[in-house]
Amino acid sequence: MKASIQPFVKLISLLVALLGLSVTLVGGVGLVLLLSTLGISLPEPTEKGAEAPKTLVETAKIQPLDDSTGMWRAPDLSELDDMPNGDEIKYGRDLIANTSEYLGPRGKVRAMSNGMNCQNCHLKAGTAPLGNNYSAVAANYPKVRARSGQSEDIQKRINDCLERSLNGQTLSRDSKEMNAMVAYIAWLGKEVPKGESPKGVGLYDVPILDRAADPVRGRSVYDTQCASCHQTDGQGIANADNSGYLYPPLWGENSYNSGAGLFRLSRFAGYVKANMPFGASYQRPLLTDQQAWDVAAYVNSLDRPQKDLSMDWPDKSKKPMDHPFGPFSDEFSEQQHKFGPFQPIKEAKAKFK
């Protein structure tokens, strides 16, 4: 490195160390790339006994999870202008994107949920690749789901999300709002052949760790990568008019309950790996696999609303490896089913089949 650059490098490194600066905010990626070019490693605050999370210079080198070749893309919204039920589909999209405005604690249609929006879990109104999108819903419902042991249609699936992820109540199956959301989801998947799932559906499957996910390490990841949006106390940032959240709460009474899909570590880890922190994508992930598992363990170790799950998984052998509530058809504890290590559970389930 040229001598004239060295004082500049030392100054930036000193400022970062003294101020504990986080560059995960908007515009941070550019700074990461600049510092990486200069060969600077940014120090991260650590917790006693915890493994330090990777620096952003290191995570900037993480390989893409996939490429965009053949990736599902949502239909163009402009085509709705010429469709007979275009207004209904637009309303359905708005309900997904701004659920709290209509159905939240101060909802103008009905007060029946926790203030989060459907798109907090189904990113970009259910259109983001590996962001829990709706591309395959219309092509695969109705179907028998192992969680309920029954055949479910799209209406049942929507109500499940309202009861679990939004910790709320169900909508009438023939309500205007239900019909609009079903119409929107059907329109999104209109080009997907029956029984098929396109590339980019669902969430990324993060490779299983050879250890248990660690909430202590996860807290360190959370503090450096997530707290700037979701806040140190995990309660997010509310909209100025209290109609919902700019950044949703990740635990506490206004977050998703224990029956939500994201309460399973593999689902939360896959969600953040491909989409978080702000600025990350499946093409440019910013967390390592270990960080994704550990931050999932931290968030899901904290208090949240509880749901009666006694009717879930009537066939216990079909419970996922990371379903954290017994009884189970195997010998592993609830602790291991929640945090891992998951490989022994996965191998035991394979033998059982």
N, C-alpha and C positions, 0 to 999 in steps of 0.2 A: 504494500500500500504506500502511496506517495506520502512524504512527510507532511505536505500541506493539508492532507485529508485527516491525518491522525488526530489533531486537536478537535476537529469537528466530531469524529467518531466518539472520542472520549467524553465530550460534552453531552452528546445525546444519551450515551450509556449511563452517565452520571445522573442526568435528569430523570431518566426512566427509573433508576434504582432509588433515588431519593423521593420521588413523588408517587411511586407505585403506579405509573401510568398504565392504563389499559388501552390497547389499540383495537379492541373488538368493536368499537363504535363505528358509525358511518364514516367512511373515509379511511378507516384503519388499514384496509388491505393494501392501499397504495403505499402507506408508510412501511408496512411489513415488507413489501417487495423492495422498497428503497433500501431499508436496513439490511435485508438479506443480501442485496447486491454488494453492500459495503462490508459484509461479513460480520454483522453485529448480532449477537444473541441477546434477546430481551429477558432480563430476570423476571421471574414470577414469584409472588408471595407464596410461601409454603406454610403448612400447618405441621406442628410437631408430630412426628410419627407418620406423616403422610408422604407418599411419593409425589414429588413435584410434577405437575402436569407439563406436557410438552410446551415449549415456547411457541409463539406464533410463527417465528422464523422456521421452526422445525415442522409445524403443521402445514405451513405453506407448501411443503414438499410432498404431502400425502397424495397418493395417486387417486385419480378420478374413480368413482365407483362403477361408472358405465359411460358410454358415449351416447350421443343423441340419435345415432343411426337406428331407424325403425321404432323410435320411442313414440308412444301414443301422444297425440295432440288433440286438445279439445276443439270442437267445431267453432267456427267463427261466430261471435255474437251478432255480427251484423246481419246474418241470415234470418234472425228472429223477427226483423222488421217486416218481412214478407210472409210470415207464417200465421195461420189462423189463430193458433194458441200462443203466439209469440209473447203477448203480455203476461200470460200465465207463467210461462217459462222464465221470463225476466223476474217476475215476483218470486218464483221459487229460488232463483239464484240470489236475490236480495235477502231472502230468509236465511239462506246458508251463510252468506257473507256477514250479515248484520242481525243475527238471531236475537240478540239481546234487545235490540230496538223494538222488536215485535213481541218477543216471548220472554224477555228477561224480567228482573224484579220490578221494573217500571215499564214493562212492555205495553205498547199501545194496542195490541190485540188481546193479549192475556199475560198476566204475571205468573210464570210457571217454571222458571229455570234460574240458574245461578249467576247469570250475567256474562257467561262466556258465549262465544259464537261457534257454530258448527265448523267454520273454517279455521278455528284455532287448532283443530286436529286434522281437518281435511283442507290442506293449504290451498290458497287462491281459489276459494269456493269449489274445492274438490277437483281442481284441474292440474295440480303440480305433479310432475313425474316423481315417483318415489316419495310423494307427499301425502299418501293416504287418499289418492284420488278415486273418483267414482266411475272410472272408465269401464269396469267389468261388472258393475252392479246389475244393470238391466239385462245383461247377457246370462247371468248366473242365478237370478232370483225369479221365482221361488226356488228354494232349496232346503234340504234338511241340514240343520246346524247341530253340531255335537254339543254345543253349550246348552241348548234347550232340549235337544233330542226330538225336535219337531220341525215340520216344514214351515219356513218363514218366507214372507213376501217383503217387498220393499217397505211397505208401511210399517211392518213389525220391526224391521231393521232401523228405520228412522226413530221410532219410539224407543227402541233400546238405547240409542245414542242420547236421546233426550233424558231418559231416566238415569243413565250411567255417567256419560261424559259431562252432561250439563246438570246432573244431579237434580232433575226436575220431574215433571209430570208428563203424561202422554197426551198426544193430540187425538182428537176424534178422527177415525179413519176416513170419513167423508167430509172433513173440514176443508175450507178453501185453502188453508195453509198446507195441509197434508197433500192435497191434490197438486198444488203448485210445486212443492218440493219433489214429488214423484215425477211430475212432468219434466222438470229440469234434469233430474238424474237420468231419466230415460233418454232425453235429448242428447246428453253428453255421450252416452254409450250407443247411440243409434247405428254406428258403423261397425260395432264389434259383433262378430258372429256369435250365435247362441252357443253357450257352453265354453266359450274361449275367454282368455284373459290376455290383454295386450302387454307388450313390454312397458315397464314403468309403473305397473299397477301396484297398489299396496305400499308396503314399506320395505326398506332395505334389510336384508338378513345379515346382521353383523356376525362375523365368525365368533364362535363360542370361545371364551377364555379358558385357560387351563387352571384357573383359580376361581374363587368366588368373587363376585363383584363387591367392591369395597366402598361403603358409604363415606368413610373418612377421607379417602382419596377423592371421592366424588364431590365432597364439599369444597375441596380446594379447586377442583375444576369449575364448580358452580360459581364460586366467589370471583374467579378471574375471567370466566367466559360468559356467564349468564346473568349475574346480578345487576349489571348495568341496565338491563331491560326489565327483568322480572323482580328486581330489588332483592336486597339482602334477606329480607324476611319472607321472600317467595310470594308476596301478595300482588305482584304485578303493578301496572300503572293504569288507573281508571281514566276513561274519557272525561273531558272537562265538564260535560253535562251529566256525568254519572249514568249514561245510557248503556255502558258496557266497559270493555277494557281495550286500551291501546296495546298492552302486553298482558296476557291473562295470568292469573294466579296459578302457581304450580302445586301448592298445598294449602291447607286451611279450609275453612267452611265454604268458601266460594269456588273451590276447585273441583276437579272430577272426583268421583267417589271410588270406592274400592272395587266396584264392579266394572269399571271402564277398561277398555282395551289397553290404554297406556299405563295402567297399573301393573301390567306384566312387563318385566324388565326388558325382554327381547324386543317388545314393541316400542317401548320408550327409547331404547338404545338405537333402534333402526330409524326412528323418527329424527332424533337429534343428529345422528351420524350424517344423514343426507341433507339436513335442512338447517342446522343450528351450529354456532350462534349466528347472529344477523350477518348476512352476506355469504353464508355457506350454501352449497348446492351439491347435488350428486356429482356434478362435474368438477367441483372444487370444495371438497369437504375440508373442514378446519379442525376436526377432532380425530384423534386416533381411536382405534377400536376399544382400547382399554379405557380411554377417557369417556367414551360413549356409555359403556357398561357401568362405569363407576358413578357417573353423574346420574344415571338412571337409578342406581342403588340409593344414592343420597336423597334424591327427590322423593322416591317411593318409600323411603324409610320414615317419612314425616307424616304428621297427622292430617287426616282428610275425612270427609264424610264416609260413613260405612253403609253398605247396602246388604240386605238379606240375600245371600247367594245359595240358600239351601235347596233351591229348585234347579240350580245350574248343574251341568254335567251329570245327568242321570246315569250315564255309563262312566264310572270313575276312571276306567282305563284310557279314556279318550281325553282326559285333562292334559293340557299342554305341560311341557317340562317345567315352565316357570309360573304355573298357576299356584299362588302362594297359600291356598286354603285347603285343608284336608276335609274329609278323609281321602286317602289316595289308594290306588291299587298296588303301590309299591312300598318299599320299606324306608324310603327317604323322608326326612323331616320337613316340616313346613319351612324351617329356616333355609334348608338347602333348596327347596322348590322355589323360594323367593329370590335368594341371592346366588345360588350355585355353590360349588361348581356343577355345571349342567351336563357335562359329557357323560358321567356315570348314569344319570337319569335317562339321557337320550339312548344310551346303549341298552339299558334295561328295558325301555319301552320297545326298542327294536326287536329284542329277544322275545318279548311277550307276544308281539304280532306274529 
